[in-house]
Amino acid sequence: MLSKLNPNVAAMKCLQCGQLYPLNDYFEGCPLCLQSGTPASVVPHFADFPTELHHGNFGEWMSYGCPSGLGEGNTPLSSLPRLAATLGIEALYAKNEFANPTGSHKDRMSAIVAQRALDIRAKTIAVASSGNAGVSMAAYAARAGIDCVVVTTPDMSQNWRRAIEMHGARIIAMESSDDRWVLIARHARRGDWYPATNYLMPPVGSNPFGVDGYRAIALELYLQFPAVPPTDILVPTARGDLLWGIAKGYQDLRNTGLISVTPRVHAVEPFPRIGRAREGHGMVCSNFSGDTAMVSIGGNTVTFQSLLALELTDASGVAVNDQEASHDRLLLAKEGLYVELSSAAAVSGLRKLVAQGKIGARSRVVMIATSHGYKEQSEPEFSGQLISTPLMHEG
């Protein structure tokens, strides 16, 4: 796997204050915003983009554009006309991110994190994960010949655990999700581990170069809908890496003149975290436990990048519960798509936005199907049980 930074990446830029920084890894986001108590992510700042986009020049649009060889990206669309008619919209498509090599959208981030790690000669990549990100990062680290540590909790699905171990990564189980971040912070600050995910509280987004990989989804959708583009995109959201990447990809397309209108990129979450943050209650929503069967989008935190993505695309945040997502997962299964519960939440969010009049009858909608359902250990009523075999623990 080659690893060469795109020469058009001129600096790193804070999403909140706009400060430009020299090219480097800013795992804790913008130093100025962190000092002021309002953490915010930085992103690769491109001095220029090509004047055209086609599959042959995708790499020129990305911070690290060399394919891993595993086959990530270029995921297909499924048309869902019956479900669209039921919901009262013109068209509905699923962008099938479960077609990526490890079965989730996380492969887009992991592929670039591995390239960045090679570029700076990091020896160990670390990721805090309940499942998908851990499997993905373990696979891409193995591909790159780099050690990987997955920091999780004892209730990780045995399906995810088995895959991680087969890729050769080391699993460390902590008592709680927050404990994972404490451990990664300790090792990252010492220079032992190259972190793929956030470890701050309040949080910023994941590894800035990795998050940049999600911009490719917007670029692909631009090519997949050459005549009539989508009006709305529904994104299952926790701390907003995927949400921000898609919104930023469309912003780049618009800034280069390839599109004139940006679709609304909506966030779907298991609790109204974004609404609370928008009302000024902070980025940690203590009145929500963060526990949900939609484990891929759980937690009680919000990031600035999520709020900015919604602002840039004039979009909404919408909360759905486990029961609503379970209902809509069954509807998707009847259409031939078996997705994780967090993915099905996109349909539940769409249903609510239609009912609220925020998505109209002439809308053409894409839901991001983040992962298939085969990895999940049990149905929602049984989630939360501990796996039966011991894990390595570190205090």
C-alpha positions as CSV (number, residue, x, y, z in Angstrom):
1,M,0.0,0.0,0.0
2,L,1.5,3.3,-1.1
3,S,1.0,6.3,1.3
4,K,1.5,9.8,-0.2
5,L,-0.3,12.9,1.0
6,N,-2.1,14.7,-1.8
7,P,0.1,17.7,-2.6
8,N,-3.1,19.9,-2.8
9,V,-3.5,19.5,1.0
10,A,-1.9,22.7,2.1
11,A,-2.7,22.9,5.8
12,M,-5.1,21.8,8.5
13,K,-8.1,24.0,9.2
14,C,-10.4,24.4,12.2
15,L,-14.0,24.0,11.4
16,Q,-15.1,26.5,14.1
17,C,-12.6,29.4,14.2
18,G,-11.1,28.9,10.7
19,Q,-7.5,28.9,12.0
20,L,-5.0,27.3,9.6
21,Y,-2.3,25.0,11.1
22,P,0.7,23.3,9.6
23,L,0.2,19.8,8.2
24,N,0.2,17.5,11.2
25,D,-2.0,15.2,13.3
26,Y,-4.3,17.1,15.6
27,F,-6.1,14.3,17.4
28,E,-7.6,16.8,19.9
29,G,-8.8,19.2,17.2
30,C,-8.0,22.9,17.1
31,P,-5.5,23.9,19.8
32,L,-7.1,27.4,20.2
33,C,-10.7,26.1,20.5
34,L,-9.6,23.4,22.9
35,Q,-7.9,26.0,25.1
36,S,-11.1,28.1,25.1
37,G,-13.2,25.1,26.2
38,T,-15.1,24.6,22.9
39,P,-13.3,21.7,21.2
40,A,-13.7,21.5,17.4
41,S,-12.2,19.3,14.7
42,V,-9.7,20.3,12.1
43,V,-9.8,19.0,8.6
44,P,-7.3,18.8,5.7
45,H,-7.5,22.1,3.8
46,F,-7.2,21.7,0.1
47,A,-5.6,24.6,-1.9
48,D,-7.3,23.4,-5.0
49,F,-9.4,20.7,-6.6
50,P,-9.5,19.3,-10.1
51,T,-12.0,21.0,-12.5
52,E,-13.7,17.7,-13.2
53,L,-14.7,14.5,-11.4
54,H,-14.7,11.0,-12.7
55,H,-13.8,7.6,-11.3
56,G,-10.3,7.8,-12.7
57,N,-9.3,10.9,-10.7
58,F,-11.0,10.2,-7.4
59,G,-7.6,10.1,-5.7
60,E,-6.9,13.7,-6.6
61,W,-9.9,14.7,-4.5
62,M,-8.8,12.9,-1.3
63,S,-6.1,13.6,1.2
64,Y,-4.7,10.1,0.7
65,G,-6.0,8.6,-2.5
66,C,-4.2,5.3,-3.0
67,P,-6.7,2.3,-2.9
68,S,-5.8,-0.4,-0.4
69,G,-6.5,-3.2,-2.8
70,L,-9.2,-4.5,-0.6
71,G,-11.9,-2.8,-2.7
72,E,-13.4,-0.2,-0.5
73,G,-15.8,2.4,-2.0
74,N,-17.9,2.6,-5.1
75,T,-20.7,1.1,-3.2
76,P,-24.0,0.3,-5.1
77,L,-27.5,1.8,-4.8
78,S,-30.7,-0.1,-4.2
79,S,-33.9,1.5,-5.4
80,L,-36.8,1.2,-3.0
81,P,-39.9,2.3,-5.0
82,R,-42.5,0.5,-2.8
83,L,-41.1,1.9,0.4
84,A,-40.9,5.4,-1.3
85,A,-44.6,5.1,-2.2
86,T,-45.5,4.1,1.3
87,L,-43.7,7.1,2.8
88,G,-45.2,9.5,0.2
89,I,-42.0,10.6,-1.6
90,E,-40.9,10.5,-5.2
91,A,-37.9,8.1,-4.8
92,L,-35.9,6.4,-2.2
93,Y,-32.5,4.7,-2.5
94,A,-30.1,2.9,-0.1
95,K,-26.4,3.6,-0.5
96,N,-25.2,0.2,0.5
97,E,-22.1,0.8,2.5
98,F,-22.3,-2.8,3.8
99,A,-20.8,-3.7,0.4
100,N,-17.4,-2.5,1.7
101,P,-14.9,-5.3,2.5
102,T,-15.6,-5.5,6.2
103,G,-19.3,-4.8,5.8
104,S,-19.6,-1.1,6.9
105,H,-18.8,2.5,5.9
106,K,-15.9,2.5,8.4
107,D,-13.7,1.0,5.7
108,R,-13.5,4.4,4.0
109,M,-12.0,5.9,7.2
110,S,-9.8,2.9,8.0
111,A,-8.2,2.8,4.5
112,I,-7.0,6.4,4.9
113,V,-6.0,6.1,8.6
114,A,-3.8,3.2,7.6
115,Q,-2.2,5.2,4.7
116,R,-1.6,8.1,7.1
117,A,-0.1,5.8,9.7
118,L,2.3,4.4,7.1
119,D,3.2,7.9,5.9
120,I,4.3,9.0,9.4
121,R,5.7,5.5,10.3
122,A,3.4,4.9,13.2
123,K,3.8,1.4,14.7
124,T,0.4,0.8,16.3
125,I,-3.1,2.1,15.4
126,A,-5.7,2.3,18.2
127,V,-9.4,2.5,17.9
128,A,-12.2,2.8,20.4
129,S,-15.1,0.8,19.1
130,S,-18.3,-1.1,19.9
131,G,-17.9,-3.2,16.7
132,N,-17.8,-1.9,13.1
133,A,-14.8,0.5,13.5
134,G,-12.8,-2.1,15.3
135,V,-13.3,-4.8,12.7
136,S,-12.5,-2.4,9.9
137,M,-9.4,-0.9,11.5
138,A,-8.1,-4.3,12.4
139,A,-8.5,-5.4,8.7
140,Y,-6.8,-2.3,7.2
141,A,-4.0,-2.3,9.8
142,A,-3.4,-6.0,8.9
143,R,-3.3,-5.1,5.2
144,A,-0.8,-2.3,5.9
145,G,1.4,-4.5,8.2
146,I,0.8,-2.3,11.2
147,D,-0.2,-3.4,14.7
148,C,-3.7,-2.6,15.9
149,V,-5.4,-2.3,19.3
150,V,-9.2,-2.3,19.6
151,V,-10.4,-0.8,22.9
152,T,-14.0,-1.9,23.6
153,T,-16.4,-2.9,26.4
154,P,-17.3,-6.4,27.6
155,D,-20.6,-6.4,25.8
156,M,-19.1,-6.3,22.3
157,S,-20.8,-8.8,20.0
158,Q,-18.9,-12.1,19.6
159,N,-19.2,-11.8,15.9
160,W,-17.2,-8.6,15.9
161,R,-14.7,-9.9,18.4
162,R,-14.0,-13.0,16.3
163,A,-13.3,-11.0,13.2
164,I,-11.0,-8.6,15.1
165,E,-9.0,-11.4,16.5
166,M,-8.7,-13.2,13.1
167,H,-7.2,-10.0,11.7
168,G,-4.5,-10.2,14.4
169,A,-5.5,-7.1,16.4
170,R,-5.4,-7.0,20.2
171,I,-8.6,-6.4,22.1
172,I,-8.7,-4.6,25.4
173,A,-12.1,-4.4,27.2
174,M,-12.7,-1.5,29.6
175,E,-15.6,-1.2,32.1
176,S,-17.3,1.7,30.2
177,S,-17.3,3.6,26.9
178,D,-15.7,6.6,28.6
179,D,-12.9,4.4,30.0
180,R,-12.0,3.5,26.5
181,W,-11.2,7.1,25.7
182,V,-9.1,7.5,28.9
183,L,-6.9,4.6,27.9
184,I,-6.4,5.8,24.3
185,A,-5.7,9.3,25.4
186,R,-3.0,8.1,27.7
187,H,-1.2,6.1,25.0
188,A,-1.8,8.6,22.3
189,R,-0.3,11.4,24.3
190,R,2.7,9.3,25.1
191,G,3.2,8.5,21.4
192,D,2.6,4.8,21.8
193,W,-0.6,4.6,19.7
194,Y,-1.8,6.4,16.6
195,P,-5.5,7.0,17.3
196,A,-8.2,6.4,14.7
197,T,-11.0,7.7,16.9
198,N,-11.8,10.5,19.3
199,Y,-10.8,10.4,22.9
200,L,-11.7,13.8,24.2
201,M,-14.7,14.8,26.4
202,P,-16.4,16.9,25.1
203,P,-15.5,15.1,21.8
204,V,-14.2,16.2,18.5
205,G,-14.5,14.0,15.4
206,S,-12.3,11.0,14.7
207,N,-8.9,11.1,13.1
208,P,-9.1,14.1,10.7
209,F,-7.5,12.3,7.8
210,G,-9.8,9.3,8.3
211,V,-12.9,11.4,8.4
212,D,-11.8,13.0,5.1
213,G,-12.4,9.5,3.5
214,Y,-16.2,9.9,4.0
215,R,-16.2,12.8,1.5
216,A,-16.0,10.1,-1.2
217,I,-19.6,9.1,-0.6
218,A,-20.7,12.5,-1.9
219,L,-18.5,12.2,-4.9
220,E,-19.9,8.8,-5.7
221,L,-23.5,10.0,-5.4
222,Y,-22.7,12.9,-7.7
223,L,-21.6,10.3,-10.4
224,Q,-24.4,7.9,-9.6
225,F,-27.1,10.6,-10.1
226,P,-25.9,12.5,-13.2
227,A,-29.3,13.7,-14.3
228,V,-31.6,14.1,-11.2
229,P,-29.6,14.3,-8.0
230,P,-31.0,13.5,-4.5
231,T,-32.7,16.3,-2.5
232,D,-32.1,14.7,0.9
233,I,-29.7,12.3,2.5
234,L,-30.4,10.5,5.8
235,V,-27.3,9.6,7.8
236,P,-27.3,7.5,11.0
237,T,-25.2,9.7,13.4
238,A,-23.3,9.5,16.6
239,R,-20.5,12.0,16.7
240,G,-20.9,13.0,13.1
241,D,-17.9,11.7,11.2
242,L,-20.0,10.3,8.4
243,L,-22.5,13.2,8.4
244,W,-19.7,15.8,8.2
245,G,-17.8,13.9,5.5
246,I,-20.8,13.7,3.2
247,A,-21.7,17.4,3.8
248,K,-18.2,18.5,3.2
249,G,-17.9,16.5,0.0
250,Y,-21.0,18.2,-1.4
251,Q,-19.6,21.6,-0.3
252,D,-16.4,20.9,-2.2
253,L,-18.4,19.9,-5.3
254,R,-20.4,23.2,-5.1
255,N,-17.3,25.3,-4.5
256,T,-15.7,23.9,-7.6
257,G,-18.8,24.6,-9.7
258,L,-19.8,21.0,-10.4
259,I,-23.1,21.4,-8.7
260,S,-25.3,24.4,-7.9
261,V,-27.5,23.0,-5.3
262,T,-26.5,20.9,-2.2
263,P,-28.8,18.2,-0.9
264,R,-29.9,18.4,2.7
265,V,-27.8,16.0,4.8
266,H,-29.9,15.1,7.8
267,A,-28.7,13.4,11.0
268,V,-30.7,10.5,12.5
269,E,-29.9,9.7,16.1
270,P,-31.4,7.6,19.0
271,F,-31.9,10.6,21.3
272,P,-32.5,14.3,20.6
273,R,-28.8,15.1,21.4
274,I,-28.4,17.6,18.5
275,G,-31.6,19.5,19.4
276,R,-30.3,19.9,23.0
277,A,-26.9,21.1,21.8
278,R,-28.6,23.6,19.4
279,E,-30.6,24.9,22.3
280,G,-27.3,25.7,24.1
281,H,-27.2,22.8,26.6
282,G,-23.7,21.8,25.6
283,M,-22.1,18.9,23.7
284,V,-22.5,16.3,26.5
285,C,-26.2,15.6,27.1
286,S,-26.3,14.2,30.6
287,N,-30.1,13.7,30.5
288,F,-29.6,10.9,28.0
289,S,-27.9,7.7,29.1
290,G,-26.5,7.0,25.7
291,D,-27.7,3.3,25.9
292,T,-29.5,2.0,22.9
293,A,-29.8,-1.1,20.8
294,M,-28.6,1.0,18.0
295,V,-25.0,0.6,19.2
296,S,-23.3,2.1,16.2
297,I,-24.9,5.5,17.0
298,G,-25.2,5.4,20.8
299,G,-23.7,7.7,23.3
300,N,-24.7,11.0,24.8
301,T,-22.3,13.4,23.1
302,V,-22.5,15.8,20.1
303,T,-19.7,17.3,18.1
304,F,-19.3,20.7,16.4
305,Q,-18.8,19.0,13.1
306,S,-22.4,17.6,13.3
307,L,-23.9,21.0,14.0
308,L,-21.9,22.6,11.1
309,A,-22.9,19.8,8.7
310,L,-26.6,20.5,9.3
311,E,-26.1,24.3,9.1
312,L,-24.2,24.1,5.8
313,T,-26.9,21.9,4.1
314,D,-29.9,23.5,5.8
315,A,-30.8,20.1,7.2
316,S,-32.4,18.6,10.4
317,G,-31.5,16.4,13.3
318,V,-34.2,13.8,14.1
319,A,-34.4,11.3,16.9
320,V,-35.9,7.9,16.6
321,N,-36.2,5.1,19.2
322,D,-35.3,1.4,19.1
323,Q,-38.8,0.2,18.5
324,E,-39.2,2.5,15.4
325,A,-35.9,1.4,14.0
326,S,-36.9,-2.3,14.6
327,H,-40.1,-1.8,12.7
328,D,-38.4,-0.2,9.7
329,R,-35.6,-2.8,9.7
330,L,-38.3,-5.4,9.0
331,L,-39.7,-3.2,6.2
332,L,-36.2,-3.0,4.6
333,A,-35.8,-6.7,5.0
334,K,-39.1,-7.2,3.1
335,E,-37.5,-5.2,0.3
336,G,-34.4,-7.4,0.3
337,L,-32.0,-5.4,2.5
338,Y,-31.0,-6.8,5.9
339,V,-29.2,-3.9,7.7
340,E,-28.0,-3.2,11.2
341,L,-30.5,-1.5,13.4
342,S,-28.7,1.8,13.3
343,S,-29.0,1.8,9.5
344,A,-32.7,1.1,9.6
345,A,-33.0,4.2,11.8
346,A,-32.5,6.3,8.6
347,V,-35.9,5.1,7.4
348,S,-37.5,6.0,10.7
349,G,-36.0,9.4,10.6
350,L,-37.2,9.9,7.1
351,R,-40.7,8.9,8.2
352,K,-40.7,11.6,10.9
353,L,-39.2,14.3,8.6
354,V,-42.0,13.6,6.0
355,A,-44.6,13.9,8.8
356,Q,-43.1,17.2,9.9
357,G,-43.2,18.6,6.4
358,K,-39.5,18.9,6.2
359,I,-39.2,16.4,3.3
360,G,-41.9,16.8,0.7
361,A,-43.7,14.5,-1.8
362,R,-41.3,15.4,-4.7
363,S,-38.2,14.6,-2.7
364,R,-35.6,12.1,-3.9
365,V,-33.9,10.6,-0.9
366,V,-30.8,8.5,-0.2
367,M,-30.5,6.6,3.0
368,I,-27.0,5.6,4.0
369,A,-27.1,1.9,4.9
370,T,-24.0,1.9,7.1
371,S,-23.7,-1.9,7.8
372,H,-25.6,-5.1,7.3
373,G,-27.3,-6.9,10.1
374,Y,-25.3,-10.2,10.1
375,K,-22.8,-8.8,12.6
376,E,-25.3,-8.0,15.3
377,Q,-25.4,-10.5,18.1
378,S,-29.1,-10.5,19.0
379,E,-32.5,-8.7,18.5
380,P,-32.9,-5.5,20.5
381,E,-34.7,-7.1,23.4
382,F,-31.6,-9.3,24.1
383,S,-28.9,-6.7,23.5
384,G,-26.7,-5.8,26.3
385,Q,-25.9,-9.3,27.5
386,L,-22.2,-10.0,28.2
387,I,-20.2,-12.2,25.9
388,S,-19.4,-15.5,27.6
389,T,-15.7,-15.7,27.0
390,P,-13.1,-13.5,28.8
391,L,-11.4,-10.5,27.3
392,M,-8.1,-8.9,28.1
393,H,-8.6,-6.0,30.6
394,E,-6.4,-3.1,31.3
395,G,-7.0,-0.7,34.1
